[in-house]
Amino acid sequence: MKRTLGIVFVLTLLVCMAWAQAPQGAPAGAPAQPAAAGQAPRGGGRGAAIPPNIVTFEASSVSLKPGESFVLSWVTEAGAAVIDNGVGEVYPRGTFKITPKATATYTMTVGGTAKKSVTVTVAGTTPVTAAAAANTGGPKPIARIDGKPDFSGIYGFTGMAGFGRGARGDAPAQPASPFSSLPTTFTLKPGVDNRAVPNPAGGTSDCLPLPADTAFGVPYPFQIFQNKNYVLILNEYPGTFRIIPIDAAHGLDADPTWMGDSVGTWEGDTLVIDTIAYNGKHSIGGINEPSESFKTIERLTRTSASGLFYEIIYEDAEKATGKWRKTATYNADTRAGMIKIMEFICDNNRDYVPFFGPAGPPPAGQGRGAAPAAPAGAAPAGGQRQ
């Protein structure tokens, strides 16, 4: 009898504890209570909305003499951030240097609801309104260096466009190209086999260098720097670069490299980049093992002050018949505070296969980036943006 009572007591205690810890709903018939404005739904959950928030919005100095400058700095959360007085859309966290002509109040708005303001006084001036200080001019002109379009900027996976997608708004018309009639896919020569698996180590996920267009297709931005003699392209992932001299010749017997040997020339306002000497260790243009004869021609054309039309022409005289092409449209990320790409470091790129779990990767042909089973004791790959 005592044993039976003990079991009943334990079961009753467990039921009471479970009831106490369970979320309590409203009494039967009672109306549901809506969440307050800006408050996450009750019970939290993965789908709970994060309200727009301005963590900080400050000016380095709020009292200036005419001609002096100050720096706005901010940190925001959960929403598009905009600063009035001609600053415009800004990066979620950053800084922006301003030399005001008159006293003005700068207001930041995030997500259309969160707002903060700061007033900067310029001695001896009459305050101006945000509407008067805003830039109401037309489209900005295309920047130029030595008479040629300047492609400097940050492009790619920063909310901008990429391969197969248009830019913000309507995609601009494609500029004229002598290669516009080329097919978009290659045709292998008779008897040539295109390896089934593009990259045994894991495609674009193994932290190895990515050539030409492949480097622009990963979900990380790239940055272009330019002067009259060189174009420099930096890829945040996997931390690679291309130095492209203008009006120079390829080096004699150029050594094969992951990204090839590139030189640039101008065709009117279009920058033409000729690249040879790919090492064939990464697929490009759909050819999974490019031959030593593989080459590309890239054409960069400005469509606006921030728009960029990209065209690449592929050729592999050993494996494919004729040439083929691919195009993309990008917009530079011109938000204030967006001034450089970030550092990406692969902590260990020896083997990323263990990330698939104990079952290993899917069989060949049944999963993107399928790879051989991991060797015993292999460490997983890791990468992080610093």
Buried (B, 14 or more C-beta within 10 A) or exposed (E): EEEEEEEEEEEEEEEEEEEEEEEEEEEEEEEEEEEEEEEBEEEEEEEEEEBBBBEEBBBEEEEBEEEEEBEBBBBBBBBBBBBBBBBBBBBBBBBBEBEBEBBBBBBBBBBEEBEBEBEBBBEEBEEBEBEEBBEEEEEEEBBEEEEBBBBBBBBBBBEBBBBEEEBEEEBBEEBEBEBEEBEEEBEBEEEBEBEEBBBEBBBBBBBBBBBBBBBBBBEBBBBBBBEEEEBBBBBBBBBBBBEBEBEEEBEEEBEBBBBBBBBBEBEEBBBBBBBBBBBBBBBBBBBBBBBBBBBBBBBBBBBBBBBBBBBBBBBBBEBBEEBBBBBBBBBBBBBBBBEEBEEBEBEEBBBBBBEBEEEBBEEEEEEEBBBEEBEEEBEBBEBEEE
